[in-house]
Amino acid sequence: MSEPTGKYSITMPRDIAEAAKARSGPSGLSAYVAAAVARQIERDSLNELIAVAEAEHGPITDEEIQALRDQLHQAREQKAQGGADAA
């Protein structure tokens, strides 16, 4: 069973509304907008979490960010190679 819904009236720039309507597909504009709002709420929550972590541990440096990106890149490469080997 899906979550209960409510009907709301929102105002947005016409060009954004038309672009969203054109991309909404068979699920419709309401579902498209709901998904966009849900993603924004996730981003806001992550930003709040980052702010709390940085207040406790200090801001993350550019070097730390790059090191983590490098680790992620290596893990993806290893996974891709492992997938190719298993085939």
Residue pairs with C-beta under 8 A, 6 or more apart in sequence:
10 33
17 29
20 29
20 32
20 33
20 36
21 29
21 32
23 32
24 31
24 32
25 32
54 60
